[in-house]
């Protein structure tokens, strides 16, 4: 990355950090883009050069979140199961207390800001929809080896599988959120959720590969 791109990335990060500070302090709906610009020490126009909306300031890693599951499927080893790849990535993130999962005390305020703002709740749903759509495309382009049931040659398998996988992934994240926001210790929440997530994804894997004898990997 050249010097110009590095400086642009630094400016973007500084703006996003300033915005998040304000949102956590005051709530999303109470903060204006002009407020963010003042906190970051830039003009309002500069903010809009990097972020097209106030929601983008809050979800500044939206593109990464939307493309994560699809990238796992596209980059998996040849012949490996896409459900297992998503499962193992999520379980590894749980084991490592990955910050993006919200396994830290500061996540409670972040989630509360979302809960208090209809605009952020709508954007959160949109991110989930985009992630599922991207996953469906990745599955269509890099499909698992599984038989098509007789009489269903046009079954939209990628879309159905993407809905099941992305939905299960979202459900795990929602359960983390529910438990942490209720005051449950992070370690207890993680240790309770991990085996349940493993079981849920293994059930999906069993259904996907039932035509191959009903066997699914139980590596963990």
Secondary structure, DSSP 8 states (H G I E B T S, - for coil): --HHHHHHHHHHHHHHHHHHHHHHHH-TTT--HHHHHHHHTS-HHHHHHH-SSHHHHHTTTHHHHHHHHHHHHHTS-TT--HHHHHHHHHHHHHHTT-GGGT-STTHHHHHHHHHT-HHHHHHHHHHHHHHHHHHHHHHHHS-------TT-TT--HHHHHHHHHHHHHHHHHHHHHHHHHTT--HHHHHHHHHHHHHHHHHHHHHHHTGGGTS------
